[in-house]
Amino acid sequence: MRKKSELPTKECAHCGLPFTWRKKWERDWERVKYCSERCRRAGKPPSTNAGP
């Protein structure tokens, strides 16, 4: 059994917070981009570029 601190982590594409590997993501870890279903539904955050 691995300690939680030894599990891989990623940064959520929507909220930017780090999240830790979960057993249910074992086969798809490379494709996981979001920390939760809520962030996945929201998608990427809107661009903050202030155009001319």
PyRosetta script that sets phi, psi and omega in degrees:
from pyrosetta import init, pose_from_sequence

init()
pose = pose_from_sequence("MRKKSELPTKECAHCGLPFTWRKKWERDWERVKYCSERCRRAGKPPSTNAGP")
pose.set_psi(1, 132.8)
pose.set_omega(1, 179.5)
pose.set_phi(2, -93.2)
pose.set_psi(2, 148.6)
pose.set_omega(2, 174.4)
pose.set_phi(3, -73.6)
pose.set_psi(3, 150.1)
pose.set_omega(3, -179.2)
pose.set_phi(4, -59.7)
pose.set_psi(4, -33.3)
pose.set_omega(4, 179.6)
pose.set_phi(5, -67.8)
pose.set_psi(5, -17.3)
pose.set_omega(5, -179.9)
pose.set_phi(6, -92.6)
pose.set_psi(6, -7.9)
pose.set_omega(6, -179.3)
pose.set_phi(7, -76.9)
pose.set_psi(7, 150.7)
pose.set_omega(7, 179.4)
pose.set_phi(8, -67.9)
pose.set_psi(8, 152.3)
pose.set_omega(8, 178.5)
pose.set_phi(9, -129.2)
pose.set_psi(9, 160.1)
pose.set_omega(9, 176.0)
pose.set_phi(10, -139.7)
pose.set_psi(10, 168.1)
pose.set_omega(10, 175.4)
pose.set_phi(11, -105.3)
pose.set_psi(11, 132.4)
pose.set_omega(11, -178.7)
pose.set_phi(12, -65.0)
pose.set_psi(12, 135.9)
pose.set_omega(12, -178.9)
pose.set_phi(13, -71.3)
pose.set_psi(13, -18.0)
pose.set_omega(13, -179.4)
pose.set_phi(14, -99.0)
pose.set_psi(14, -58.1)
pose.set_omega(14, -173.9)
pose.set_phi(15, -92.6)
pose.set_psi(15, -16.8)
pose.set_omega(15, 177.4)
pose.set_phi(16, 81.4)
pose.set_psi(16, 2.1)
pose.set_omega(16, 179.5)
pose.set_phi(17, -84.6)
pose.set_psi(17, 148.6)
pose.set_omega(17, 178.5)
pose.set_phi(18, -74.6)
pose.set_psi(18, 145.4)
pose.set_omega(18, 174.2)
pose.set_phi(19, -136.6)
pose.set_psi(19, 156.1)
pose.set_omega(19, -172.6)
pose.set_phi(20, -104.5)
pose.set_psi(20, 149.4)
pose.set_omega(20, 176.9)
pose.set_phi(21, -51.4)
pose.set_psi(21, 141.7)
pose.set_omega(21, 175.8)
pose.set_phi(22, -126.3)
pose.set_psi(22, 151.5)
pose.set_omega(22, -178.7)
pose.set_phi(23, -55.6)
pose.set_psi(23, -40.2)
pose.set_omega(23, -177.8)
pose.set_phi(24, -66.0)
pose.set_psi(24, -17.3)
pose.set_omega(24, 178.5)
pose.set_phi(25, -96.6)
pose.set_psi(25, 7.8)
pose.set_omega(25, -173.0)
pose.set_phi(26, -51.9)
pose.set_psi(26, -47.4)
pose.set_omega(26, -177.9)
pose.set_phi(27, -80.3)
pose.set_psi(27, -22.0)
pose.set_omega(27, -173.6)
pose.set_phi(28, -114.8)
pose.set_psi(28, 15.6)
pose.set_omega(28, -173.6)
pose.set_phi(29, -53.6)
pose.set_psi(29, -36.6)
pose.set_omega(29, -178.8)
pose.set_phi(30, -66.0)
pose.set_psi(30, -28.1)
pose.set_omega(30, -178.1)
pose.set_phi(31, -94.8)
pose.set_psi(31, -10.3)
pose.set_omega(31, -179.1)
pose.set_phi(32, -70.3)
pose.set_psi(32, 127.3)
pose.set_omega(32, -178.4)
pose.set_phi(33, -121.0)
pose.set_psi(33, -21.7)
pose.set_omega(33, -172.5)
pose.set_phi(34, -119.7)
pose.set_psi(34, 148.9)
pose.set_omega(34, -177.0)
pose.set_phi(35, -79.3)
pose.set_psi(35, -22.4)
pose.set_omega(35, -176.4)
pose.set_phi(36, -151.6)
pose.set_psi(36, 168.6)
pose.set_omega(36, 176.9)
pose.set_phi(37, -64.3)
pose.set_psi(37, -36.3)
pose.set_omega(37, 178.8)
pose.set_phi(38, -61.5)
pose.set_psi(38, -45.4)
pose.set_omega(38, 178.1)
pose.set_phi(39, -67.6)
pose.set_psi(39, -36.3)
pose.set_omega(39, 179.6)
pose.set_phi(40, -64.1)
pose.set_psi(40, -43.1)
pose.set_omega(40, 179.0)
pose.set_phi(41, -65.6)
pose.set_psi(41, -34.9)
pose.set_omega(41, -178.6)
pose.set_phi(42, -73.4)
pose.set_psi(42, -27.2)
pose.set_omega(42, 179.3)
pose.set_phi(43, 75.6)
pose.set_psi(43, -156.2)
pose.set_omega(43, -179.0)
pose.set_phi(44, -75.2)
pose.set_psi(44, 146.9)
pose.set_omega(44, 178.3)
pose.set_phi(45, -66.3)
pose.set_psi(45, 150.4)
pose.set_omega(45, -179.9)
pose.set_phi(46, -63.3)
pose.set_psi(46, 148.8)
pose.set_omega(46, 179.4)
pose.set_phi(47, -65.3)
pose.set_psi(47, 139.1)
pose.set_omega(47, -179.3)
pose.set_phi(48, -102.8)
pose.set_psi(48, 17.4)
pose.set_omega(48, 178.9)
pose.set_phi(49, -70.3)
pose.set_psi(49, 128.1)
pose.set_omega(49, 176.5)
pose.set_phi(50, -95.9)
pose.set_psi(50, 93.4)
pose.set_omega(50, -176.6)
pose.set_phi(51, -70.3)
pose.set_psi(51, 164.9)
pose.set_omega(51, -178.4)
pose.set_phi(52, -72.7)
pose.dump_pdb("model.pdb")
